Amino acid sequence: MSEREQYIEKAKAKLDHWNAEIDKMKAKVDEAEADTKIEYQKQLDEMREQRDEAEARLKELREASDDAWHEMKAGFDKAWDSISGAFKNAMSRFK
């Protein structure tokens, strides 16, 4: 497996983890009282937005030419750190 394939698989695994976290949070939203439910729903929507942005970036990375791969990877790493921080921030408000 090439470095590129390994990198993409690792990023996909992180997204799969985020999807599992979103599913857990969805269950909390469903069980919450009405006033709490509104706030939880906002956090859940924010988490989904961050996940969707990360998935879009990963798609761009997957489709990049071999020549553009390393340059795109550097940009993806920077974007991933930002998106990941925002996702974790939104997730922490559920606890």
Residue pairs with C-beta under 8 A, 6 or more apart in sequence:
1 9
4 66
4 69
7 61
7 73
8 58
8 61
8 62
11 54
11 58
11 61
11 76
11 80
12 58
14 54
14 84
15 51
15 54
15 55
15 58
18 47
18 50
18 51
18 54
18 87
19 51
21 47
21 91
22 44
22 47
22 48
22 51
25 40
25 43
25 44
25 47
25 91
25 94
26 44
28 40
28 94
29 37
29 40
29 41
29 44
32 40
39 93
40 94
43 90
43 91
43 93
43 94
46 86
46 90
47 87
47 90
47 91
50 83
50 84
50 86
50 87
50 90
51 87
53 79
53 83
54 79
54 80
54 83
54 84
54 87
57 76
57 79
57 80
57 83
58 76
60 72
60 76
61 69
61 72
61 73
61 76
64 72
